Amino acid sequence: MTALNGSRNPAWVRALLSPWWVAALVRLALVSAYLIGGVNKALHFDGAIAEQAHFGLHPPALWAALAVAVEIGGSLCIVLRRFVWIGAGGLGVLTVVAMLVANDFWNQTGTARFMALNSFFEHLGMIAALVLATMLVDTQPASGNSRA
């Protein structure tokens, strides 16, 4: 199929992706792990504190509170398309910290190294997706339609 209007995607792909709810669903899916993680940490704050202490982040209560605020607040920024750059930036920084403290494959061997290396690069992919979400805000028409 030939793409129209300078788009490089076939018309049938554009048709599948064009309903307003597709973009909303994709934004929600992008941040789902952060949103669920933030809510879970908020509901089980003692566990969140223990998690931060386990990874050597001190003071652990401060790091747990920051994680909750960034995971929930950043996710809402992206889902609601308001201050996406702040939300994605906060989630990206949080993800870098998580990569460095929880996926330190350079300190591991064997199966543990393999798993940490894989998780490290999965997190790097998430950061790239957050950057793309921020970039896409500038490519969408500035309309009063907050559903898109």
Legacy VTK file of the C-alpha trace (Angstrom):
# vtk DataFile Version 3.0
C-alpha trace
ASCII
DATASET POLYDATA
POINTS 148 float
0.000 0.000 0.000
1.095 3.515 -0.699
1.340 5.912 2.191
-0.420 9.264 1.876
0.447 12.724 3.153
4.134 11.967 3.572
3.470 9.231 6.129
5.682 6.193 5.879
3.071 3.877 7.365
0.583 2.095 5.136
-2.958 3.446 5.141
-4.299 0.412 7.024
-1.785 0.976 9.852
-2.764 4.658 10.070
-6.432 3.601 10.156
-5.773 1.187 13.042
-3.894 3.820 15.011
-6.149 6.817 14.302
-8.986 6.473 16.873
-8.452 8.841 19.835
-8.636 5.995 22.348
-5.681 4.127 20.803
-3.228 6.861 21.810
-4.799 7.061 25.275
-4.557 3.299 25.723
-0.927 3.263 24.540
0.008 6.051 26.988
-1.648 4.105 29.804
0.142 0.900 28.771
3.477 2.745 28.617
3.231 3.880 32.223
1.281 0.922 33.628
4.250 -0.611 35.474
5.117 2.754 37.037
1.515 3.519 37.971
0.895 0.108 39.530
4.284 0.231 41.271
3.587 3.681 42.711
0.138 2.747 43.970
1.479 -0.503 45.442
4.297 1.361 47.193
1.817 3.919 48.559
-0.493 1.199 49.882
2.396 -0.805 51.374
4.756 1.980 52.359
6.691 -0.114 54.893
7.532 -2.530 52.084
8.586 0.371 49.877
10.928 1.605 52.603
12.376 -1.897 53.005
12.909 -2.111 49.237
14.863 1.161 49.173
16.967 0.047 52.150
17.645 -3.295 50.439
19.150 -1.444 47.480
21.250 0.786 49.732
19.339 4.027 49.175
19.409 6.218 52.285
17.354 7.565 53.862
15.033 4.835 52.608
11.790 6.579 53.627
12.717 9.628 51.551
13.581 7.482 48.521
10.331 5.532 48.926
8.282 8.744 49.082
10.083 10.127 46.027
9.450 6.890 44.137
5.728 7.028 44.944
5.444 10.682 43.909
7.390 10.241 40.680
5.736 6.966 39.665
2.194 8.230 40.202
2.720 11.881 39.272
4.876 11.172 36.225
2.442 8.548 34.989
-0.498 10.924 35.293
1.402 13.611 33.374
1.863 11.214 30.468
-1.638 9.721 30.531
-3.291 13.151 30.750
-0.872 14.773 28.242
-0.021 17.567 30.656
3.634 18.412 31.347
4.652 15.199 29.579
8.295 16.306 29.549
8.320 16.591 33.354
6.530 13.263 33.864
8.673 11.376 31.365
11.840 13.056 32.647
11.067 12.101 36.239
10.239 8.526 35.292
13.391 8.371 33.173
15.611 9.538 36.037
13.901 7.119 38.421
14.514 4.336 35.904
18.205 5.216 35.582
18.578 5.030 39.371
16.784 1.666 39.389
19.018 0.399 36.586
22.172 1.333 38.444
21.206 -0.022 41.861
19.042 -3.037 40.996
20.504 -4.220 37.691
24.235 -4.003 38.393
25.139 -6.798 35.975
28.789 -5.696 36.086
28.967 -6.969 39.697
27.322 -10.348 38.991
28.147 -13.655 37.350
26.323 -16.562 35.776
22.546 -16.583 35.577
22.220 -13.579 37.875
24.402 -11.551 35.481
22.334 -12.645 32.485
19.078 -11.655 34.195
20.424 -8.311 35.418
21.886 -7.492 31.989
18.575 -8.284 30.306
16.623 -6.187 32.809
19.120 -3.315 32.461
18.516 -3.074 28.732
14.746 -3.515 29.107
14.812 -0.480 31.379
16.913 1.388 28.823
14.194 0.624 26.272
11.603 2.092 28.641
13.624 5.288 28.880
13.708 5.451 25.075
9.924 4.978 24.953
9.487 7.827 27.453
11.657 10.058 25.251
9.556 9.112 22.217
6.348 9.906 24.134
7.760 13.345 24.908
8.760 13.878 21.272
5.302 12.861 20.037
3.618 15.613 22.030
5.198 18.132 19.626
3.968 16.242 16.554
0.314 16.154 17.596
-1.966 19.047 16.686
-2.539 21.544 19.446
-6.284 21.254 19.799
-8.725 21.618 22.620
-9.349 17.871 22.416
-7.885 16.512 25.654
-8.952 12.956 24.794
-6.150 12.429 22.267
LINES 1 149
148 0 1 2 3 4 5 6 7 8 9 10 11 12 13 14 15 16 17 18 19 20 21 22 23 24 25 26 27 28 29 30 31 32 33 34 35 36 37 38 39 40 41 42 43 44 45 46 47 48 49 50 51 52 53 54 55 56 57 58 59 60 61 62 63 64 65 66 67 68 69 70 71 72 73 74 75 76 77 78 79 80 81 82 83 84 85 86 87 88 89 90 91 92 93 94 95 96 97 98 99 100 101 102 103 104 105 106 107 108 109 110 111 112 113 114 115 116 117 118 119 120 121 122 123 124 125 126 127 128 129 130 131 132 133 134 135 136 137 138 139 140 141 142 143 144 145 146 147
